[in-house]
Amino acid sequence: MSRMGAARGLLEAARRQAARAQPRSLSSGSAAVREQQLLTETLTEWERRLLDRLVGGLLGGQRACLAEAITLVESSVKHKKLLAQLLLQRVLTFQREREGPNGGKPLSFRVGLSGPPGAGKSTFIEIFGKMLTGKGHKVAVLAVDPSSQTSGGSLLGDKTRMTELARDMNAYIRPSPTLGMLGGVTRTTNEAIILCEGAGYDLVLVETVGVGQSEFAVADMVDMLILFIPPAGGDELQGIKRGIIEMADLVVITKADGDFLLPAKKIQAEYRSALRLLRSRSKNWQPKVVYTEHELYMSS
Ligand SMILES: Nc1nc2c(ncn2[C@@H]2O[C@H](COP(=O)(O)OP(=O)(O)OP(=O)(O)O)[C@@H](O)[C@H]2O)c(=O)[nH]1
């Protein structure tokens, strides 16, 4: 299957997966609203103005405000945490109103993309993201890299690899620094997703590097999980945690071009048989195994 073919399959999968319920809110109900009012009263005038500016700008789709808001939710400073909590509550309240006419169903779709370093995730996201913005979608990419403790994320790497998408006004790319903590993946990534949705991004792509438990945390936050497997290097199934294969809705064997085509087809067959042995998690969707190639590397 070509890369564009895989992308079309993904959209089809997206429609089928729409029924899958995922936790999307922090807390709700009138008690939360009352708590929100009480907490707002404790803010200084300056903080209140900052909150109003961020909420207004973010809901208006301003990327600078979205970036500032994500930085705020990532902060571990105590008074900023309070501001972040209020910001999230206001964004969620607004989202619920927006979802009302849609029968309360989410207006966005979340896709997790996991795989070992160098599997081809960024290359895929660049092409897939451009295809989506070309169809009128707004695409947010959150890059979670729990391995990069000192650099605080893969911002530079991802921005330089996704050059076209980074320039696209309907796309937003942001690292989600987790400082090597699983709890960090869960909290800040989930909150960053909510903020992106509040800013009007209807497709949120969460990229994780497959170095451990982070994929499991991300799998719980998204509507669909794609596992990227490169064709090079021995018995692939041995190296990948069985658990994450069970979570995957789509397995993409990458780089199925040139000399990699035959190994990619072999791995595709292996994954197909492995998935056949697993019980399907959804009535609406049977996990698929596809392969992608890149025209740059294909022999003519
Ligand atoms: N032959 C071939 N190479 C590809 C393909 N897709 C990506 N690559 C190359 O594989 C390398 C890694 O690709 P990336 O997209 O950066 O991989 P990644 O999974 O995002 O890597 P990390 O961010 O390190 O986890 C790059 O040199 C790409 O040019 C493909 O379809 N075919």
The ligand as an SDF file (V2000), in Angstrom:
LIG
                    3D

 32 34  0  0  0  0  0  0  0  0999 V2000
   13.7550    4.1560    2.4910 N   0  0  0  0  0  0  0  0  0  0  0  0
   12.9220    4.8670    3.2150 C   0  0  0  0  0  0  0  0  0  0  0  0
   13.4200    5.6860    4.1770 N   0  0  0  0  0  0  0  0  0  0  0  0
   12.5460    6.4030    4.9000 C   0  0  0  0  0  0  0  0  0  0  0  0
   11.1540    6.3130    4.7290 C   0  0  0  0  0  0  0  0  0  0  0  0
   10.5540    7.1200    5.6290 N   0  0  0  0  0  0  0  0  0  0  0  0
   11.5530    7.6820    6.3470 C   0  0  0  0  0  0  0  0  0  0  0  0
   12.7570    7.2620    5.9040 N   0  0  0  0  0  0  0  0  0  0  0  0
   14.0820    7.6620    6.4170 C   0  0  0  0  0  0  0  0  0  0  0  0
   14.2780    7.0880    7.7070 O   0  0  0  0  0  0  0  0  0  0  0  0
   14.9850    7.9950    8.5470 C   0  0  0  0  0  0  0  0  0  0  0  0
   14.2130    8.1950    9.8390 C   0  0  0  0  0  0  0  0  0  0  0  0
   12.9530    8.7620    9.5080 O   0  0  0  0  0  0  0  0  0  0  0  0
   12.1290    9.6480   10.5550 P   0  0  0  0  0  0  0  0  0  0  0  0
   10.8400   10.0100    9.9110 O   0  0  0  0  0  0  0  0  0  0  0  0
   12.9760   10.7530   11.0670 O   0  0  0  0  0  0  0  0  0  0  0  0
   11.9180    8.5720   11.7170 O   0  0  0  0  0  0  0  0  0  0  0  0
   11.3030    8.7760   13.1740 P   0  0  0  0  0  0  0  0  0  0  0  0
   10.5940    7.5200   13.5100 O   0  0  0  0  0  0  0  0  0  0  0  0
   10.5250   10.0370   13.2530 O   0  0  0  0  0  0  0  0  0  0  0  0
   12.6050    8.8870   14.0360 O   0  0  0  0  0  0  0  0  0  0  0  0
   12.7650    9.4540   15.5620 P   0  0  0  0  0  0  0  0  0  0  0  0
   12.2090   10.8270   15.6100 O   0  0  0  0  0  0  0  0  0  0  0  0
   14.2420    9.3700   15.7760 O   0  0  0  0  0  0  0  0  0  0  0  0
   12.0090    8.5040   16.4150 O   0  0  0  0  0  0  0  0  0  0  0  0
   15.1730    9.2760    7.7330 C   0  0  0  0  0  0  0  0  0  0  0  0
   16.4670    9.2860    7.2070 O   0  0  0  0  0  0  0  0  0  0  0  0
   14.1390    9.1610    6.6240 C   0  0  0  0  0  0  0  0  0  0  0  0
   14.5560    9.8170    5.4490 O   0  0  0  0  0  0  0  0  0  0  0  0
   10.6640    5.4390    3.6920 C   0  0  0  0  0  0  0  0  0  0  0  0
    9.4580    5.3000    3.4580 O   0  0  0  0  0  0  0  0  0  0  0  0
   11.5940    4.7520    2.9820 N   0  0  0  0  0  0  0  0  0  0  0  0
  1  2  1  0
  2  3  2  0
  2 32  1  0
  3  4  1  0
  4  5  2  0
  4  8  1  0
  5  6  1  0
  5 30  1  0
  6  7  2  0
  7  8  1  0
  8  9  1  0
  9 10  1  0
  9 28  1  0
 10 11  1  0
 11 12  1  0
 11 26  1  0
 12 13  1  0
 13 14  1  0
 14 15  2  0
 14 16  1  0
 14 17  1  0
 17 18  1  0
 18 19  2  0
 18 20  1  0
 18 21  1  0
 21 22  1  0
 22 23  2  0
 22 24  1  0
 22 25  1  0
 26 27  1  0
 26 28  1  0
 28 29  1  0
 30 31  2  0
 30 32  1  0
M  END
$$$$
